[in-house]
Amino acid sequence: EITKGQVLATRTIILWLSALASSIVDNIPFVAVMIPLIQEMGHFGHIANITPLWWSLALGACLGGNGTLVGAAANVIVAGLSERNGLTLSFVRYLKVAFPLMLVSIAIAQVYLLIFYFR
């Protein structure tokens, strides 16, 4: 209802929402919630081609996990390994570097989606 079936707006919201949500919580639960919603959009005919929506969800959830220390399991592992080797990697220190980089990667994903799924 928010996007009135406009593919570009729907893609953009899914991409950015999934990125921000995945940086705060693990991406698996968020993706599990979003899958039925995207499928419903296809079933009810609001959007004819939902392929760009799947890509938006995949890119946002994957790249968004890089935004915070708790966003992905790999980030937690790196923090543990760095602490074992004498370098404490705090949440805020990680956030200051990683979150802006995550925003840039999501912006690049947005451009990618615009190029390959122009509409």
Summary of the structure (lengths in Angstrom):
residues: 119
radius of gyration: 16.1
end to end distance: 18.8
largest distance: 55.3
contacts: 360
relative contact order: 0.17
helix: 73%
strand: 0%
